[in-house]
Amino acid sequence: MAVPRHHMAKGKQLRRRSHLALKLLKLTDCSQCKKKTLPHSVCKYCGFYRGKEVVNVLAKELKKKEKIKKRQK
């Protein structure tokens, strides 16, 4: 079992942990749908990245609905 060698003051402990705080996400506006998304990633709402459609969101959603209907039968 680990045993601390010396007592650590609260101030020193808090200063050490000061950089562990969570930081806010930097969000950007999607060029197509204007919703907030992470930079350098495909928009999950419209499927566009840098002005080009990368993911067909409508086809993906239809496929998901068909899968759910198939499970219910």
Sequence and secondary structure as in RCSB ss.txt:
>XXXX:A:sequence
MAVPRHHMAKGKQLRRRSHLALKLLKLTDCSQCKKKTLPHSVCKYCGFYRGKEVVNVLAKELKKKEKIKKRQK
>XXXX:A:secstr
    SS   HHHHHHHHGGGS      EE TTT  EE TTS  TTT EETTEE S HHHHHHHHHHHHHHHH 
